[in-house]
Amino acid sequence: MLHRPALHAWQTRWLNRCRNALRNPLNLIGAAALLFLAYTIVWPVLHMIYTTLVWRTQDARLTAAADPGHLTFYHWQRVLASDISWSLFYKPVVNALSVGLSVSVVSMVLGCGLAWLVTRTDIPFKKTITFLAIIPYLLPSWMLSQAWLTFFKNSKIGGTPGILQSLLHVAPPDWISYGYVPIVMTLSIHDSVYFFLLVGAALSSMNSQLEEAAEMVGAGRLQVLRRIVFPLVLPSVLSGFILIFTKAVSSYGVPALLGTPVNFYMISTMLYSSMRSRLTTEASVLSLTLMLISIGAIYLNQRLIGRRRSYVTVSGKGSAVTHTSLGRWKLPAAAATVISMVIVAVVPLLVLLLQTFLLKDGSFSAANLTLHYWLGGSDPSINTGEKGVLQNPIFLLALKNSLVIAGIASVIAAVMGLLFGYVVARGKNSAMGRLVDQLSFFPYFIPGISLAAIYITMFAKPVLFIPALYGTITIIILITVVKELPFTVKAGGASLMQIGNELEEAAVLGGASWFTRFRRLLLPLSRKSLLSAFILVFIGAMKEMELIIMLVTPRTETLTTLTFYYVEKGYEQLTNVVLMIIIAIVVTVYLLAVKFGKADLTKGIGGQ
Amino acid sequence: MSAIQLKQIHVNVQNKHILKGVDLTIEEGDFVTLLGPSGCGKTTLLRTIAGLQKLNEGTIVIAGKEVANGSMSFHMDPAKRGVSLVFQSYALWPHMTVFDNVAFGLQIRKLGKPEIRQRVMASLDKMRIPELADRYPGELSGGQQQRVAIARAIVTSPEILLLDEPLSNLDAKLRTEMRAELKRLHGELGTTIVYVTHDQQEAMTMSTKVAVFFGGELVQVDTPRELYRHPKTLQVAEFMGSGDHKLNRVEGICRSSGNECYIRTPLGDFRVAEGDGDPDRGVVMTLKPEDIVLHEKRKEGLIPVKVKDVHPSGAESLIRIDYGDVQLTARILGDPEFEPGQLLYAEIREDRINMYDKQTGCRLEPVTFHIKPAMEELHR
């Protein structure tokens, strides 16, 4: 009887502790988030590493030593040190690294130059230039490759020759038509927009008084650039460099179009063809290599920037910026910039559009104009009877799939980003908050094509209550959501960080449950960032290629994969019709968002 | 029955021990101010009472009901404690109108629309801002936002109203106005109010009781008058005197002879009734500037002082005076025409002198005071 109250107190204490833990929404959402992240990110990566280390049943055909189910370094050895390693591994790695570096350097020069012109000089037409700079972002990167081929294609892979050849009657050499040079060119043009946005933001937030202060103590113009401006923008230049490097190294669409015809393989394209030829373990090794390169690049970035990252934000909102006068170069510079940007951003678009109306490729006569590829029925003499796009049931299915995938994935990704961001923002001092933050950033390290490779094996069979997702729309939505997590969680966290904790506490005192708080306070207050996230994911999903190319089946065909199907078949005009439709959707959504949602995409694109 | 009873409250915030065993009882209808320098834990205590901060040890009883118990890990929902909190930042929801801001808590309680309307308008009326109902917080001035925040807090008729430095974001004029407003509100509602501030004057003018905090511990709980006259420790005395009331501080030595203790200071000798503690310990005597009266004519019992400089500020003036090596400041009404170097005679209000042990900072009491005549000669 004496010790009963003590026991009772002990029990009550634990009961109360459990109740407290369960009543805290942070714990519940955090636990759900961790479960999701563990299953969709951590487990797949671990699983893939594991598969590269065990014998598979199929390996018995390759070597007698195979012992299915047991550990082995055979696959690694086969990829890294065997007679096929040069063509399977080292050559693609070298190609990927050299393309990555070249693209980063070229985009850095283009992007920084443009950013400097727009933010720091008195060049006219700034708005036009900025708008033109955004256009390549709205287009899929491989659209430029398609345009490149239209211009510079030679007769190597058959079909009608490019515009250059039909005009000059000289076949461009292979190195101009295919491989390293065009890949670097098209990727650089597409990716320099990231540099433009990142460095432009750093430059415009930098207070001119910092430069003026240096001038006051007698520093020359070059000294100011070298000792003040350059160190201040260095962090953003470095982040841009790494961002573009990782993007370029893992890009798939461009090297597939421009590299494969001349057997110029990068890790991503080699990965794809290994998957196609059922060398899945070898593909996994390639995936891991690609991930290691990305992780290495980002780690290097962290080390190099370190504490300096804060420089840019320290200078905060810039006061009036004094612009460098270009003097009499003002107009020529503006003209040159606008013209060259029109050439890279608008002309390819127009050429591809025009091409869709040409019955026979390369012949620009009035009699050759047709709407057949848009509206025509089946004609056995053209493209072996493939119907015009708008009549084609395959196209309609792909359009529906694309819209469904992009629509659903962007809503889920945006809301999920906000929920995970809640855990990150409110739990930033707890282990759970930090874990969610770091895990949700992890997909950034996993190149899209590697992630897809993992998901194929992982969701091929049903696990527990999760059915076999391979071949469904669901897996494509899932992978899109997961791949966008780094961006959406950062955006959601940042917007919730701005909503003071006290606003929520005031509602807690009023008796509002967490759901009510979310619905009536957090959701409306973070509307703008939610919308931006939604739009960015939507646009990304509409032009997504490397992430889903391996996951689609005829039933889940999307617009992007349809264009690839047409490319493989050599149906130039049909490819371009679909491309035009993708671009039309993306641009429409973008304009609607800017007009009605006041969404500021320029902030989100460089946000990673 | 007391409105709030705090017993041995210990609170850690991010592994830092913020509150170290706070005991405080607040009676119904009290206007209690938690006063202390920034970082002393007063806001943490307020949040702990509201339930926004979980305590690690101790118990809180509100209106006879236990709402938190550290050893049981029991924390009642903030909304069920019958308290309202006005945040320092006001925490008005920027996407809702003033009406919706005030109505939110009632909507959560699922009251009928007519009743919500009537109660919200009554609350806005009480704060004298019914015309702002349809505006958004972003369109209001700081003072108006403050009124909305209070209206939102009182609309649910809480038994206890907690205010966290509500006036710190207002300019001087609005602050005086809101002080009067809060005092009126306290009178009208009769609610128990717990008020956090670091401003001594605010604490003095508004509260019925002031609780002074230092480093997470409650040092003194008293009426404003008692706190003003007899701060319990040197630290409190100096905190109460900071700002424009610079406290006069004169150091002395305490000597015991037999049963009695004598304190010798440059200003004179004092006898302390109880002679406990070390012999020969250091003592600090404090005296407020307003407790020194300056005379131009010599009189019995006055000490002769020399004017160092004069700082007039209109209604009152601070006069810095020297008495031998001792520097004192006197505060007098008006704008006297004293010249530096002028000889004056200071009258010290003996009953307002406080003595503190220099080591422990504790107040020694009671004291009797007499000036040795010899001191007068010393000056010449």
Interface residues (C-beta under 8 A of the other chain):
Chain A: A9 T12 R13 W14 N16 R17 N20 N429 G500 E502 L503 E505 A506 A507 V508 L509 G510 G511 A512 T516 R520 L521 P524 L525
Chain B: Q14 A50 L52 K54 S71 M72 S73 F74 H75 D77 P78 A79 K80 V83 S84 L85 F87 Q88 S89 A91 W93 P94 H95 F104 G105 I108 R109 R152 T156
